[in-house]
Amino acid sequence: MTPRDQENWTRSQNRDSWLVFRIMSEFVEGFSTLAETGPSVTVFGSARTKEGQPHYEMARALGRELANEGYATVTGGGPGIMEAANRGAHEAGGVSVGLNIILPFEQGSNPYIDHDKTLSFDFFFVRKTLLVKYAQGIVVMPGGFGTMDELFEALTLIQTHKEARFPVILMGVDYWSGLLDWLRTHMLGAGNISPKDLDLFTLTDDPAEAVARIVQFCQAEGVAPNF
């Protein structure tokens, strides 16, 4: 290693040391805000879904149902499915939370988040931790790579007992059916998951049913942070 390489390496290490404090500050602010929010449900889904599309209206109805049962609706704070769920909660007078990620190619927070419940993050992993930590359930609607990442990380944490089990609801039967068939025929067929792992989630198109499953679980198991 040349002297210049050594100097560059040292500078990089020093930057990493300061990066720790930025990460800590995002965790502290998020923990402080969400710990005071009360029982909540996190909704994942595409930022590209437009108002008036069936899945948008499904998410909007879900937000209303959650508000009517006294749960805060927590989303990634962006447009599409996230906006719809926050909008439904807002329209029903419920608590509406948005954990926005700072990206160069997507707009900021949607307008249906409570003014004191909107947070912005530089780090995906901090945001994902907070989206799960205080959730009494998660509802996963049609989405892309980010939604898949969030779904399978949550399932992995439950599968490995790194967090307490909570309901995982997939909404959008037509959208998810092909994936579920693949999980059964290929992933399960190859022995890469156990049959009981397919019981970690349920599938429905009915917002009222999705919320009822979460309510029933919380009544049976109690309400507490997941880890």
Salt bridges, closest charged atoms under 4 A:
GLU7 OE2 - ARG11 NH2 2.59
GLU51 OE2 - ARG87 NH1 3.04
GLU57 OE1 - ARG60 NH1 3.57
GLU91 OE2 - ARG60 NH2 2.73
GLU91 OE1 - ARG64 NH1 3.69
GLU91 OE2 - ARG87 NE 3.16
ASP116 OD2 - LYS117 NZ 3.26
ASP122 OD2 - ARG22 NH2 3.24
ASP149 OD2 - LYS128 NZ 2.77
GLU153 OE1 - LYS128 NZ 2.59
ASP181 OD1 - ARG184 NH1 3.39
GLU209 OE2 - ARG213 NH2 3.21
